[in-house]
């Protein structure tokens, strides 16, 4: 299919009708599924359902990055931040955004044997400064966070080298061994800042280490959870202080510009 569709959907105060008479833009996958924003989340419907409404189709088959765009929309757990980023970059076929189209992967089950194979590749791929994103398949809390945050991950930390990770857990900010995640119950993603210099990475790690020992703020988590449940999202501007205060694992990826390197 490889098309974009603009259409009119009623009853959505988050998206106002513009001068064209439409209020939604969606991507139509090769399987005829339309991925589009609905209220504060990303929804999916069929092209047949959309065709019953006022709409217009735009063919993307000749777009230089048509293949990567299809991979992006078919293989990612897309949230609003990721969707907005893709729409912004659609007009630039040379954007590095499309070089690595899988940003927040749709995770599939793995066997213990496959987990060990992936774990070995994971350790070999690690570099200082990498973001380590995780999901605990046995945790109800992790499932709730992932649902509210619209993505694959529920937690994140920073790899600081020598098998160590700095992260915020319920006991506070800690530096500990990456081996705490060496169990099949955990799914992990390694993310990297493209083009970051060694000096920038060292600065990032030094900044992270200054937080070690800080406590866990249940109040901030409660406020953030309430905002997510209500669909109240912070600015997508990386310079906004709200991003630092309210960044969530899956929204952080498009905001920061991480590249996915490896999945366990």
C-alpha positions as CSV (number, residue, x, y, z in Angstrom):
1,X,0.0,0.0,0.0
2,X,2.7,2.5,1.1
3,X,0.4,5.5,1.4
4,X,-0.5,8.3,3.7
5,X,-4.1,9.1,4.2
6,X,-5.6,12.3,5.5
7,X,-9.2,12.0,6.7
8,X,-11.9,13.4,8.9
9,X,-12.7,11.7,12.3
10,X,-15.4,13.0,14.5
11,X,-15.4,13.2,18.3
12,X,-11.7,13.9,18.9
13,X,-11.0,17.2,20.7
14,X,-7.2,16.6,20.6
15,X,-7.2,17.1,16.8
16,X,-9.0,20.0,15.3
17,X,-10.2,20.1,11.7
18,X,-8.1,22.4,9.6
19,X,-8.9,24.4,6.4
20,X,-8.7,21.3,4.3
21,X,-11.6,19.8,6.1
22,X,-9.5,17.0,7.6
23,X,-8.1,16.5,11.1
24,X,-6.1,13.2,10.9
25,X,-3.1,11.9,9.0
26,X,-2.4,8.2,9.1
27,X,0.1,5.8,7.5
28,X,-1.4,2.9,5.5
29,X,0.7,-0.2,5.8
30,X,1.1,-2.8,3.0
31,X,-1.5,-4.9,4.9
32,X,-4.0,-2.1,4.7
33,X,-3.8,-1.1,8.4
34,X,-4.0,2.7,9.1
35,X,-1.8,3.8,12.0
36,X,-2.9,7.3,13.2
37,X,-3.2,9.5,16.3
38,X,-6.5,9.2,18.2
39,X,-6.9,11.5,21.2
40,X,-3.6,11.2,23.1
41,X,-2.6,7.7,21.8
42,X,-1.8,5.9,18.5
43,X,-4.7,3.9,17.1
44,X,-5.0,1.3,14.3
45,X,-7.9,0.7,12.0
46,X,-8.5,-0.6,8.5
47,X,-8.3,1.4,5.3
48,X,-11.8,0.2,4.5
49,X,-13.1,1.9,7.7
50,X,-11.3,5.1,6.8
51,X,-12.5,5.1,3.3
52,X,-16.1,5.5,4.5
53,X,-15.2,8.9,5.9
54,X,-14.0,12.0,4.0
55,X,-10.4,11.2,3.0
56,X,-7.6,11.7,0.5
57,X,-4.8,9.2,-0.2
58,X,-1.2,10.2,-1.0
59,X,1.0,7.6,-2.7
60,X,4.4,7.1,-1.2
61,X,5.6,4.2,-3.4
62,X,8.1,6.5,-5.2
63,X,9.5,7.9,-1.9
64,X,13.3,7.2,-1.7
65,X,12.8,5.7,1.7
66,X,9.5,3.9,1.1
67,X,11.0,0.5,2.3
68,X,12.4,2.0,5.5
69,X,9.1,3.9,6.2
70,X,7.1,0.6,5.8
71,X,9.6,-1.1,8.2
72,X,9.2,1.8,10.7
73,X,5.4,1.6,10.9
74,X,5.2,-2.2,10.8
75,X,7.9,-3.1,13.3
76,X,7.7,-0.4,16.0
77,X,5.5,-0.1,19.1
78,X,4.6,3.5,18.1
79,X,3.8,6.2,20.6
80,X,2.8,9.8,19.9
81,X,6.3,11.2,20.2
82,X,7.6,8.6,17.7
83,X,4.7,9.2,15.4
84,X,5.2,13.0,15.4
85,X,8.9,12.5,14.8
86,X,8.3,10.2,11.8
87,X,5.8,12.7,10.3
88,X,8.3,15.5,10.7
89,X,11.1,13.5,8.9
90,X,8.9,12.1,6.1
91,X,9.7,15.1,3.9
92,X,13.5,14.6,4.2
93,X,14.6,11.3,2.5
94,X,18.1,12.0,3.5
95,X,17.3,12.2,7.2
96,X,19.4,9.8,9.4
97,X,16.1,9.0,11.1
98,X,15.4,6.4,8.4
99,X,18.8,4.8,8.5
100,X,17.7,2.7,11.5
101,X,13.9,2.5,11.1
102,X,13.3,0.2,14.1
103,X,13.3,2.5,17.2
104,X,11.0,0.8,19.7
105,X,10.7,-2.8,18.6
106,X,7.6,-4.9,18.9
107,X,9.0,-7.6,21.2
108,X,8.3,-11.3,20.5
109,X,8.7,-14.2,23.0
110,X,12.1,-15.8,23.3
111,X,13.3,-19.2,24.6
112,X,16.0,-19.4,27.4
113,X,18.5,-20.7,24.7
114,X,17.8,-17.7,22.4
115,X,18.1,-15.4,25.4
116,X,21.6,-16.7,26.1
117,X,22.6,-16.2,22.5
118,X,21.3,-12.7,22.5
119,X,22.9,-12.0,25.9
120,X,26.3,-12.8,24.5
121,X,25.7,-10.4,21.5
122,X,24.4,-7.8,24.0
123,X,27.6,-7.8,26.1
124,X,29.8,-7.7,23.0
125,X,27.9,-4.7,21.6
126,X,28.0,-2.6,24.8
127,X,29.8,0.8,24.9
128,X,30.2,3.3,27.6
129,X,27.3,5.8,27.6
130,X,24.8,3.4,26.0
131,X,21.2,3.6,27.2
132,X,20.0,0.3,28.6
133,X,16.2,0.0,28.3
134,X,14.4,-2.9,30.0
135,X,11.1,-4.7,30.4
136,X,10.3,-7.2,33.2
137,X,7.9,-9.7,31.7
138,X,7.0,-11.0,35.1
139,X,6.1,-7.6,36.6
140,X,2.6,-6.1,36.6
141,X,4.1,-2.7,37.3
142,X,6.4,-3.0,34.2
143,X,3.4,-4.0,32.1
144,X,1.4,-1.0,33.4
145,X,4.2,1.4,32.7
146,X,4.7,0.0,29.2
147,X,1.0,0.4,28.5
148,X,0.8,3.9,29.7
149,X,4.0,4.9,27.9
150,X,2.9,3.2,24.7
151,X,6.1,1.2,23.9
152,X,8.3,-1.8,24.6
153,X,10.2,-0.6,27.6
154,X,9.4,0.2,31.3
155,X,12.8,1.3,32.7
156,X,16.1,2.7,31.6
157,X,19.6,3.1,32.8
158,X,23.1,4.2,31.6
159,X,26.0,1.8,30.9
160,X,29.1,3.2,32.4
161,X,31.7,0.5,31.4
162,X,33.3,-2.5,33.2
163,X,29.9,-4.3,33.3
164,X,28.3,-1.6,35.4
165,X,25.0,0.3,35.0
166,X,23.6,3.4,36.7
167,X,19.9,3.4,37.2
168,X,17.1,4.6,39.4
169,X,15.3,1.8,41.3
170,X,12.9,1.9,44.3
171,X,15.8,2.1,46.7
172,X,17.3,5.1,44.9
173,X,20.0,5.8,42.2
174,X,22.5,2.9,42.2
175,X,25.5,1.8,40.3
176,X,25.5,-2.0,40.0
177,X,26.4,-4.9,37.7
178,X,24.6,-5.4,34.4
179,X,24.3,-9.1,35.4
180,X,21.2,-8.3,37.5
181,X,19.4,-8.5,34.1
182,X,20.9,-11.8,33.1
183,X,17.6,-13.7,33.3
184,X,15.1,-14.7,30.7
185,X,12.3,-12.7,32.4
186,X,14.0,-9.5,31.3
187,X,14.0,-8.0,27.8
188,X,16.6,-5.4,27.0
189,X,17.5,-2.9,24.4
190,X,20.9,-1.2,23.8
191,X,20.5,2.3,22.5
192,X,23.3,4.7,21.5
193,X,23.6,8.4,20.8
194,X,24.8,8.8,17.2
195,X,27.8,11.0,16.8
196,X,28.5,11.4,20.5
197,X,32.1,12.1,21.2
198,X,34.2,10.4,23.9
199,X,34.2,13.7,25.8
200,X,30.4,13.9,25.7
201,X,30.1,10.3,26.8
202,X,32.4,10.9,29.7
203,X,30.5,14.0,30.7
204,X,27.2,12.0,30.6
205,X,28.7,9.3,32.8
206,X,30.2,11.8,35.3
207,X,26.8,13.5,35.5
208,X,25.0,10.2,36.1
209,X,27.5,9.3,38.9
210,X,26.7,12.5,40.8
211,X,23.2,11.2,41.2
212,X,24.2,7.9,42.8
213,X,22.7,7.7,46.3
214,X,19.8,10.0,45.5
215,X,16.4,8.8,46.8
216,X,13.4,7.5,44.8
217,X,10.6,10.1,44.6
218,X,7.2,8.3,44.8
219,X,5.5,11.6,44.5
220,X,7.1,12.4,41.1
221,X,6.2,8.9,39.9
222,X,2.6,9.3,41.0
223,X,2.4,12.7,39.2
224,X,3.9,11.3,36.1
225,X,1.7,8.2,36.1
226,X,-1.4,10.5,36.4
227,X,-0.2,12.6,33.5
228,X,0.3,9.5,31.4
229,X,-3.1,8.1,32.2
230,X,-4.7,11.5,31.3
231,X,-2.8,11.8,28.1
232,X,-1.0,15.0,29.3
233,X,2.4,14.9,27.5
234,X,5.4,17.2,28.0
235,X,6.9,19.2,25.1
236,X,8.8,17.3,22.5
237,X,11.5,20.0,22.5
238,X,14.8,18.4,23.9
239,X,15.7,21.7,25.4
240,X,12.5,21.9,27.5
241,X,12.9,21.4,31.2
242,X,9.7,19.4,31.1
243,X,11.4,16.7,29.2
244,X,14.0,16.2,31.9
245,X,11.2,16.2,34.6
246,X,8.7,14.0,32.8
247,X,10.7,11.9,30.2
248,X,9.5,8.3,30.0
249,X,11.5,5.4,28.5
250,X,9.6,5.1,25.2
251,X,9.2,8.9,24.7
252,X,12.8,9.5,25.4
253,X,14.0,7.5,22.4
254,X,12.7,9.8,19.6
255,X,13.2,12.9,21.7
256,X,16.9,12.2,22.4
257,X,17.5,10.6,19.0
258,X,18.8,7.2,20.1
259,X,19.6,4.4,17.7
260,X,18.7,0.9,18.6
261,X,21.9,-1.3,18.6
262,X,20.9,-4.7,20.0
263,X,17.9,-6.5,21.6
264,X,18.0,-9.3,24.2
